[in-house]
Amino acid sequence: MNETELNAYDFERRFDERRAFEWMQENWTSSFMFCGLYAAFVFAGQHFMRERPKLNLRRPLVLWSLSLSIFSIVGAVRTGLYMMHVLTTSGFRQSVCDTSFYHAPLTKFWAYAFVLSKAPELGDTVFIVLRKQRLIFLHWYHHITVLLYSWFSYKDQVAGGGWFMTMNYFVHSLMYTYYAARAAGVRIPRLCAMFITAVQILQMVMGLTVLISVYNWLNEVHCPSNMHNITWGSLMYLSYLVLFAMFFYESYLKGSPSSSKSKKE
């Protein structure tokens, strides 16, 4: 990998990924604590707000969604450049089995920023609960499982991580831009929401494809992973595929547009 071709910025090169890796190995189980507190808030918060008026948080929601949109766009561009470089120079197999993503000057910061971002992203639900919007199972189930799997995978730095993170950055760049515009009162065609959900479904299909590829190449080539990660990852992506497909049907084909307001990826 020619590092100069990828034009990493100074702050990206200076990032100490070894310290980040050591911290995650020691603290990855804290993700269970975050998820436990989050689940408690989901149910306790809804109960607390049941007899209270909804809060008008439009401006904070615009700022929240816009900040996550900008973060995701930049992350998608930086990780996308790396993945395109690997794909065009070494092919699909190497792009799946590559673990240099966690250490390369261009992506090591964004890999760590990605997994850490899954904790503050739980804040999405705060706005839904305090604004008394409909909170669907897909929303909070997705937040919990993504946080757990991201931290679990980063501490082992398994194959496939480059695909998972880049795809998620890209989808979030679309999704949070959409949410920011909606919160700001911009009228957006229904087709845009349908497109984003369709891209999310494709993301799940690709996630399963990557995990199946890792399994097939686990013993044939240098494709470091383990059966625990492959099993849990496959179950996670399969459940997402089913849930997002059901959401697409209920929201856009069956004719229930109100539920699309509660969608989160």
C-alpha positions as CSV (number, residue, x, y, z in Angstrom):
1,M,0.0,0.0,0.0
2,N,1.5,3.3,-1.1
3,E,0.7,5.7,1.7
4,T,1.6,8.8,-0.2
5,E,-1.0,8.0,-2.8
6,L,-3.7,8.2,-0.2
7,N,-2.7,11.7,1.0
8,A,-3.4,11.2,4.7
9,Y,-3.6,14.4,6.7
10,D,-1.1,15.1,9.5
11,F,-3.7,14.5,12.3
12,E,-4.6,11.1,10.7
13,R,-0.9,10.0,10.5
14,R,-0.2,11.1,14.1
15,F,-3.2,9.2,15.6
16,D,-1.9,6.5,18.0
17,E,-3.9,3.5,16.9
18,R,-1.9,1.2,19.2
19,R,-3.1,3.0,22.3
20,A,-6.7,3.1,20.9
21,F,-6.5,-0.7,20.3
22,E,-5.2,-1.3,23.8
23,W,-7.9,0.8,25.3
24,M,-10.6,-1.0,23.4
25,Q,-9.3,-4.4,24.4
26,E,-9.4,-3.4,28.1
27,N,-12.8,-1.5,27.9
28,W,-14.9,-3.0,25.1
29,T,-17.2,-4.7,27.7
30,S,-18.2,-1.1,28.8
31,S,-20.5,-1.3,25.7
32,F,-22.8,-3.5,27.7
33,M,-23.1,-0.9,30.4
34,F,-23.9,1.8,27.8
35,C,-26.5,-0.4,26.2
36,G,-28.0,-1.3,29.6
37,L,-28.4,2.4,30.5
38,Y,-29.7,3.1,27.1
39,A,-32.4,0.4,27.3
40,A,-33.4,1.7,30.7
41,F,-33.8,5.2,29.3
42,V,-35.9,3.9,26.4
43,F,-38.5,2.4,28.6
44,A,-38.3,4.7,31.6
45,G,-38.2,7.8,29.4
46,Q,-41.3,6.8,27.5
47,H,-43.1,6.2,30.8
48,F,-41.9,9.5,32.2
49,M,-43.2,11.4,29.1
50,R,-46.5,9.6,28.9
51,E,-48.5,12.2,30.9
52,R,-46.3,15.2,30.0
53,P,-46.4,17.4,26.9
54,K,-43.8,16.8,24.2
55,L,-40.8,19.1,24.0
56,N,-40.0,21.3,21.1
57,L,-36.5,20.4,20.2
58,R,-36.4,21.3,16.6
59,R,-33.3,23.5,16.7
60,P,-31.2,21.1,18.8
61,L,-32.3,18.3,16.5
62,V,-31.1,20.2,13.5
63,L,-27.7,20.8,15.0
64,W,-27.5,17.2,16.3
65,S,-28.4,15.7,12.9
66,L,-26.2,18.1,11.0
67,S,-23.1,17.4,13.1
68,L,-23.6,13.7,12.6
69,S,-24.1,14.2,8.9
70,I,-20.9,16.2,8.5
71,F,-19.0,13.6,10.6
72,S,-20.4,10.7,8.5
73,I,-19.7,12.5,5.2
74,V,-16.1,13.1,6.0
75,G,-15.7,9.5,7.4
76,A,-17.3,8.1,4.2
77,V,-14.9,10.0,2.0
78,R,-11.8,9.1,3.9
79,T,-12.6,5.4,4.4
80,G,-14.1,5.2,0.9
81,L,-10.8,6.5,-0.7
82,Y,-8.9,3.7,1.1
83,M,-11.4,1.0,0.2
84,M,-11.4,2.1,-3.5
85,H,-7.6,2.0,-3.5
86,V,-7.6,-1.6,-2.1
87,L,-10.3,-2.7,-4.5
88,T,-8.7,-1.3,-7.6
89,T,-5.1,-2.4,-6.8
90,S,-5.7,-5.8,-5.0
91,G,-9.3,-6.9,-5.7
92,F,-12.4,-7.8,-3.7
93,R,-10.8,-10.6,-1.7
94,Q,-8.1,-8.4,-0.4
95,S,-10.6,-5.7,0.4
96,V,-12.6,-8.2,2.6
97,C,-9.6,-9.8,4.3
98,D,-7.6,-6.6,4.7
99,T,-6.9,-5.6,8.3
100,S,-4.6,-2.7,7.5
101,F,-7.7,-0.6,7.6
102,Y,-7.2,-0.4,11.4
103,H,-3.6,0.8,11.0
104,A,-3.3,2.7,7.7
105,P,-2.5,6.4,8.1
106,L,-5.6,7.4,6.1
107,T,-8.1,5.3,8.0
108,K,-6.8,4.4,11.5
109,F,-8.3,7.5,13.1
110,W,-11.7,7.1,11.3
111,A,-11.9,3.4,12.3
112,Y,-11.6,4.3,15.9
113,A,-13.8,7.4,15.6
114,F,-16.4,5.1,14.0
115,V,-16.7,2.6,16.9
116,L,-16.6,5.4,19.5
117,S,-19.4,7.3,17.7
118,K,-21.8,4.4,18.3
119,A,-22.1,5.5,21.9
120,P,-23.1,9.2,21.4
121,E,-25.4,8.1,18.5
122,L,-27.6,6.6,21.2
123,G,-28.6,10.2,21.7
124,D,-30.9,9.9,18.6
125,T,-33.4,8.2,20.8
126,V,-33.4,11.1,23.3
127,F,-35.1,13.3,20.7
128,I,-37.7,10.7,19.8
129,V,-38.6,10.1,23.5
130,L,-38.7,13.7,24.5
131,R,-40.6,14.7,21.4
132,K,-43.0,11.8,22.0
133,Q,-42.6,10.4,18.5
134,R,-43.2,6.7,17.7
135,L,-40.3,4.6,18.7
136,I,-40.1,1.4,16.7
137,F,-38.3,-1.8,17.7
138,L,-35.9,-1.5,14.8
139,H,-34.6,1.8,16.0
140,W,-33.4,0.9,19.5
141,Y,-32.5,-2.7,18.6
142,H,-30.3,-1.4,15.8
143,H,-28.5,1.1,18.1
144,I,-27.8,-1.5,20.8
145,T,-26.5,-4.3,18.5
146,V,-24.4,-2.0,16.3
147,L,-22.6,-0.6,19.4
148,L,-22.0,-4.1,20.8
149,Y,-20.8,-5.6,17.5
150,S,-18.6,-2.6,16.6
151,W,-16.7,-2.6,19.9
152,F,-16.5,-6.4,19.9
153,S,-15.0,-6.4,16.3
154,Y,-12.6,-3.5,16.8
155,K,-10.9,-5.2,19.8
156,D,-10.2,-8.2,17.6
157,Q,-9.6,-6.1,14.5
158,V,-11.2,-8.7,12.3
159,A,-11.4,-9.0,8.5
160,G,-14.4,-7.2,6.9
161,G,-14.2,-4.2,9.1
162,G,-13.3,-1.8,6.3
163,W,-16.5,-2.8,4.4
164,F,-18.7,-2.5,7.5
165,M,-17.4,0.9,8.6
166,T,-17.3,2.4,5.1
167,M,-20.8,1.3,4.3
168,N,-22.2,2.6,7.6
169,Y,-20.4,5.9,7.2
170,F,-22.0,6.3,3.7
171,V,-25.5,5.3,4.8
172,H,-25.3,7.7,7.8
173,S,-24.1,10.5,5.5
174,L,-27.4,10.2,3.6
175,M,-29.6,9.5,6.6
176,Y,-28.5,12.3,8.9
177,T,-28.5,14.8,6.1
178,Y,-32.1,13.8,5.5
179,Y,-33.0,14.1,9.2
180,A,-31.3,17.5,9.4
181,A,-33.2,18.8,6.4
182,R,-36.5,17.4,7.8
183,A,-35.9,18.9,11.2
184,A,-35.2,22.3,9.6
185,G,-38.6,22.1,7.9
186,V,-37.4,21.4,4.4
187,R,-40.0,19.5,2.3
188,I,-38.3,16.4,0.9
189,P,-39.9,14.1,-1.6
190,R,-41.0,10.7,-0.3
191,L,-38.8,9.1,-2.9
192,C,-35.7,10.2,-0.9
193,A,-36.8,8.3,2.2
194,M,-37.5,5.2,0.1
195,F,-34.1,5.5,-1.5
196,I,-32.3,5.7,1.8
197,T,-34.2,2.7,3.2
198,A,-33.4,0.8,0.0
199,V,-29.7,1.6,0.4
200,Q,-29.9,0.4,4.0
201,I,-31.3,-3.0,2.8
202,L,-28.5,-3.2,0.2
203,Q,-26.0,-2.5,3.1
204,M,-27.3,-5.5,5.0
205,V,-27.1,-7.8,1.9
206,M,-23.5,-6.6,1.4
207,G,-22.7,-7.1,5.1
208,L,-23.9,-10.8,4.8
209,T,-21.9,-11.2,1.6
210,V,-18.7,-10.0,3.3
211,L,-19.2,-12.2,6.3
212,I,-19.9,-15.3,4.1
213,S,-16.7,-14.4,2.2
214,V,-14.7,-14.1,5.4
215,Y,-16.0,-17.6,6.5
216,N,-15.1,-19.1,3.1
217,W,-11.6,-17.6,3.1
218,L,-10.9,-18.0,6.9
219,N,-8.6,-21.0,6.4
220,E,-7.7,-20.7,2.8
221,V,-6.0,-17.3,2.9
222,H,-4.9,-14.8,5.5
223,C,-8.4,-13.6,6.4
224,P,-8.2,-13.1,10.2
225,S,-11.5,-13.5,12.1
226,N,-13.2,-16.0,14.4
227,M,-16.4,-18.0,14.4
228,H,-17.9,-16.0,17.2
229,N,-17.6,-12.8,15.3
230,I,-18.8,-14.4,12.0
231,T,-21.8,-16.0,13.8
232,W,-22.9,-13.0,15.7
233,G,-22.3,-10.7,12.7
234,S,-24.3,-12.9,10.4
235,L,-27.2,-13.1,12.8
236,M,-27.1,-9.3,13.3
237,Y,-27.0,-8.5,9.6
238,L,-29.7,-11.1,8.8
239,S,-32.0,-9.7,11.4
240,Y,-31.4,-6.2,10.0
241,L,-32.2,-7.4,6.5
242,V,-35.5,-8.8,7.6
243,L,-36.4,-5.8,9.8
244,F,-35.5,-3.2,7.2
245,A,-37.3,-5.2,4.5
246,M,-40.4,-5.3,6.7
247,F,-40.1,-1.6,7.4
248,F,-39.8,-0.8,3.7
249,Y,-43.0,-2.8,3.0
250,E,-45.0,-1.3,5.9
251,S,-43.8,2.3,5.2
252,Y,-43.8,2.6,1.4
253,L,-45.7,-0.3,-0.1
254,K,-48.5,-0.9,2.3
255,G,-49.1,2.8,2.7
256,S,-48.2,3.9,6.3
257,P,-46.0,7.0,5.7
258,S,-46.1,8.1,9.4
259,S,-43.9,5.2,10.5
260,S,-41.1,6.5,8.3
261,K,-40.5,9.3,10.6
262,S,-39.3,6.9,13.3
263,K,-36.6,5.3,11.0
264,K,-33.1,5.2,12.2
265,E,-30.0,3.3,10.9
